[in-house]
């Protein structure tokens, strides 16, 4: 979720995989499948929906992410 916030992704917008992967690799280099695991976890929580080119932030995800901003 920090990737969405740091890249200023809003509800209904998509975080492109080409932007997400380097972000995750930089912060979690010891996890082999960090992108896959993050996508599964966030989808299950209802925070994102998979899109053809990335992950789309849902209304639930945006509310959770920006509630303290």
WODA-V491875 format. One record per residue. N is the residue number from 1. RES is the residue in one small letter. SS is DSSP state (@ for helix, = for strand, . for the rest). Layout:
N&RES&SS, N&RES&SS
This chain:
1&x&., 2&x&@, 3&x&@, 4&x&@, 5&x&@, 6&x&@, 7&x&., 8&x&., 9&x&., 10&x&., 11&x&., 12&x&., 13&x&., 14&x&=, 15&x&=, 16&x&=, 17&x&@, 18&x&@, 19&x&@, 20&x&@, 21&x&@, 22&x&@, 23&x&@, 24&x&@, 25&x&@, 26&x&@, 27&x&@, 28&x&., 29&x&., 30&x&., 31&x&., 32&x&., 33&x&., 34&x&@, 35&x&@, 36&x&@, 37&x&@, 38&x&@, 39&x&@, 40&x&@, 41&x&@, 42&x&@, 43&x&@, 44&x&@, 45&x&., 46&x&., 47&x&., 48&x&=, 49&x&=, 50&x&=, 51&x&=, 52&x&., 53&x&., 54&x&=, 55&x&=, 56&x&=, 57&x&=, 58&x&., 59&x&@, 60&x&@, 61&x&@, 62&x&@, 63&x&@, 64&x&@, 65&x&@, 66&x&@, 67&x&., 68&x&., 69&x&.
